[in-house]
């Protein structure tokens, strides 16, 4: 499309005589930089607020438990087995806990219980397999 046709299209069959700048004149670098600066000023406050919030969250985390405080996990298989043995069967313990807490968010006690129970069932399965092999 030549400039003349473009010009005609903008004029709209003679009712519009003034030249629209948008299609013709390229905006200066100065203008664009000013726009960019305005945009940056508008959003830098939000960015700063977000950054401060992440810092705040990072500082709020509980400090890591040091080695001496945390109890050492059992190492040998016998110790693991003995630690898993005294647990009673699953549904009687876990069902009230699961019912009371929201289904999306199990409390840590029921989670740890279910984990240890699943470990125990895996252990029993392995033991049974070993017995069958022998």
C-alpha positions as CSV (number, residue, x, y, z in Angstrom):
1,X,0.0,0.0,0.0
2,X,1.5,3.3,-1.1
3,X,1.5,6.4,1.1
4,X,-1.2,8.0,-1.1
5,X,-3.6,5.1,-0.6
6,X,-2.8,5.1,3.1
7,X,-3.6,8.8,3.2
8,X,-6.9,8.3,1.4
9,X,-7.9,5.5,3.8
10,X,-7.2,7.8,6.8
11,X,-9.1,10.7,5.3
12,X,-12.1,8.6,4.8
13,X,-13.4,10.0,1.5
14,X,-12.7,13.6,2.3
15,X,-14.5,14.1,5.6
16,X,-11.3,14.0,7.5
17,X,-8.6,16.4,6.5
18,X,-6.2,16.4,9.4
19,X,-3.3,14.0,9.2
20,X,-3.3,11.3,11.9
21,X,0.2,10.9,13.3
22,X,0.1,7.3,14.5
23,X,0.5,5.6,11.1
24,X,3.1,8.0,9.8
25,X,5.3,9.5,12.3
26,X,7.7,7.3,14.3
27,X,7.8,8.4,17.9
28,X,11.2,9.6,19.1
29,X,13.5,7.6,21.4
30,X,13.1,10.3,24.0
31,X,9.3,9.8,24.1
32,X,9.7,6.0,24.3
33,X,12.2,6.3,27.1
34,X,9.8,8.6,29.0
35,X,7.1,6.1,28.7
36,X,9.3,3.3,29.8
37,X,10.4,5.3,32.8
38,X,6.8,6.0,33.8
39,X,6.0,2.3,33.5
40,X,9.0,1.3,35.6
41,X,8.2,3.8,38.3
42,X,4.6,2.5,38.5
43,X,5.7,-1.1,39.0
44,X,8.9,-0.8,41.0
45,X,6.9,-0.3,44.2
46,X,5.0,-3.5,43.7
47,X,8.3,-5.3,43.0
48,X,9.9,-3.9,46.1
49,X,6.9,-4.9,48.2
50,X,7.1,-8.5,46.8
51,X,10.8,-8.7,47.5
52,X,10.3,-7.5,51.1
53,X,7.5,-10.1,51.6
54,X,9.8,-12.9,50.3
55,X,12.5,-11.8,52.7
56,X,10.0,-11.7,55.5
57,X,8.9,-15.2,54.7
58,X,12.5,-16.5,54.5
59,X,13.2,-15.1,57.9
60,X,10.1,-16.6,59.4
61,X,11.2,-20.2,58.7
62,X,12.0,-22.2,61.9
63,X,15.7,-22.8,62.5
64,X,17.0,-26.2,61.4
65,X,17.2,-28.8,64.2
66,X,20.8,-29.3,65.2
67,X,22.4,-32.8,65.1
68,X,22.6,-33.3,68.9
69,X,18.9,-32.5,69.6
70,X,17.4,-34.8,67.0
71,X,17.1,-38.5,68.0
72,X,19.2,-40.8,65.8
73,X,17.1,-43.1,63.6
74,X,17.5,-46.8,64.1
75,X,20.2,-48.2,61.9
76,X,20.1,-52.0,61.9
77,X,17.2,-54.0,60.5
78,X,16.4,-55.5,64.0
79,X,16.2,-52.1,65.5
80,X,13.9,-50.9,62.8
81,X,11.8,-54.0,63.2
82,X,11.5,-53.7,66.9
83,X,10.6,-50.0,66.6
84,X,7.8,-50.9,64.1
85,X,6.4,-53.9,66.0
86,X,4.4,-52.4,68.9
87,X,1.9,-50.5,66.6
88,X,-1.7,-51.8,66.7
89,X,-3.6,-52.3,63.3
90,X,-4.3,-49.3,61.1
91,X,-8.0,-48.5,60.8
92,X,-8.8,-48.2,64.5
93,X,-6.1,-45.5,65.1
94,X,-6.3,-43.5,61.9
95,X,-10.0,-43.3,61.2
96,X,-11.0,-40.8,64.0
97,X,-8.0,-38.7,63.2
98,X,-8.8,-38.6,59.5
99,X,-12.4,-37.9,60.2
100,X,-11.7,-35.0,62.5
101,X,-9.1,-33.2,60.4
102,X,-9.8,-31.9,56.9
103,X,-9.4,-34.6,54.3
104,X,-7.0,-32.3,52.4
105,X,-4.7,-31.7,55.3
106,X,-3.9,-34.6,57.6
107,X,-2.3,-33.6,60.9
108,X,1.3,-34.6,61.3
109,X,0.5,-37.3,63.9
110,X,-1.8,-39.3,61.6
111,X,0.6,-38.8,58.7
112,X,3.5,-40.2,60.7
113,X,1.4,-43.1,61.9
114,X,0.3,-44.0,58.4
115,X,3.9,-43.8,57.2
116,X,5.2,-46.1,59.9
117,X,2.3,-48.5,59.3
118,X,3.0,-48.6,55.6
119,X,6.7,-49.3,56.4
120,X,5.6,-52.0,58.7
121,X,3.4,-53.7,56.0
122,X,6.3,-53.5,53.6
123,X,8.6,-55.1,56.2
124,X,6.1,-57.9,56.8
125,X,5.8,-58.5,53.1
126,X,9.5,-58.8,52.7
127,X,9.8,-61.1,55.7
128,X,7.1,-63.3,54.3
129,X,8.9,-63.5,51.0
130,X,12.1,-64.4,52.7
131,X,10.4,-67.2,54.6
132,X,8.9,-68.5,51.3
133,X,12.3,-68.4,49.6
134,X,13.8,-70.4,52.5
